[in-house]
Amino acid sequence: MARCIPLPCDEIAADYRAGYSTLSLAQRYGCSPTTVAKRLRACGITLRDSRFLPIHIAEATLRRLYLEERQPITAIAAHFGVSVSTIGNKRRSYDIPIRPRR
C-alpha cells in the first residue's frame, strides 16, 4: 500500500511559484514528481510548461544551411544552440530530404 505523504498546499505552491521544479520538490518531500504535480493541481496551481521550451528555426534558414551550404548538422545545431536531435527533428518536420552523399 502506498504511503500518504503530507504536502502542504501553501508551502509547495510558494516554492513552485518561486521557481522550484516538481523534481526538486519531490526530492525534498521524498515522493515522485508526479505526486507533487497532482498535489499542485489539487491546490489550484497551474503547472508551467515542460522543461523543454519549443525552439523556432525558420524552415528557409534550415534548408539553406543544410541543403545549399551543406553544413553538417552538428554545426547547424551549434549555431542555434540546440542538440543535434533537435535539428534532425526540425528537418523531418519540414520534410527536408536527407542530402545525398558526395
C-alpha positions in Angstrom: 0.0 0.0 0.0 1.3 3.5 -0.9 2.1 5.8 1.9 0.4 9.1 2.2 2.9 12.0 2.1 1.7 15.3 3.6 2.3 18.0 1.0 1.1 21.3 2.4 -0.5 23.4 -0.3 0.8 26.7 0.9 4.4 25.5 1.1 4.7 23.6 -2.2 2.7 26.3 -4.0 5.0 29.1 -2.7 8.1 27.1 -3.6 6.8 26.2 -7.1 5.9 29.8 -7.8 9.4 30.8 -6.6 10.8 28.6 -9.4 11.4 25.2 -7.8 10.7 22.3 -10.1 8.4 19.4 -9.4 11.5 17.2 -9.3 13.2 19.3 -6.7 10.1 19.4 -4.6 9.7 15.7 -4.9 13.2 15.2 -3.7 12.6 17.4 -0.7 9.4 15.6 0.3 10.5 12.1 -0.6 7.9 11.4 -3.3 7.6 11.4 -7.0 7.4 14.4 -9.3 4.0 13.1 -10.4 2.7 13.2 -6.8 3.9 16.8 -6.5 2.3 17.7 -9.8 -1.0 16.1 -8.8 -1.0 17.9 -5.4 -0.2 21.2 -7.0 -3.1 20.8 -9.4 -5.4 19.8 -6.5 -4.3 23.0 -4.8 -5.4 25.0 -7.8 -1.9 25.7 -9.2 -1.5 25.8 -13.0 1.7 23.9 -13.9 4.4 25.5 -16.0 5.1 24.2 -19.5 7.5 21.3 -19.8 11.2 21.9 -19.2 11.9 21.9 -22.9 10.8 25.1 -24.5 9.9 24.9 -28.2 12.6 26.5 -30.4 11.7 28.2 -33.6 14.1 27.6 -36.5 12.8 29.1 -39.8 12.4 26.4 -42.5 14.1 28.6 -45.1 17.1 29.1 -42.9 17.4 25.4 -42.1 17.0 24.5 -45.8 19.7 27.0 -46.8 22.2 25.8 -44.1 21.6 22.1 -44.7 21.0 21.8 -48.4 22.6 24.8 -50.0 25.6 25.5 -47.7 25.8 21.8 -46.9 26.8 22.5 -43.3 27.0 19.4 -41.0 24.0 19.0 -38.6 26.5 19.4 -35.7 27.5 22.8 -37.0 23.9 23.8 -37.5 23.0 22.7 -34.0 25.9 24.6 -32.5 24.8 27.7 -34.5 21.3 27.6 -32.9 22.5 26.4 -29.5 20.4 23.2 -29.7 21.1 19.5 -29.8 21.7 17.5 -33.0 18.5 15.6 -32.5 16.5 18.9 -32.4 17.9 19.8 -35.8 17.1 16.3 -37.1 13.6 16.6 -35.8 13.1 20.0 -37.4 14.5 18.7 -40.7 12.0 15.9 -40.7 9.1 18.1 -39.6 9.8 20.4 -42.5 10.1 17.4 -44.9 13.7 18.4 -45.8 15.2 15.4 -47.5 18.4 13.8 -46.4 21.0 15.2 -48.7 22.9 12.8 -50.9 26.4 11.9 -50.1 29.1 13.2 -52.4 
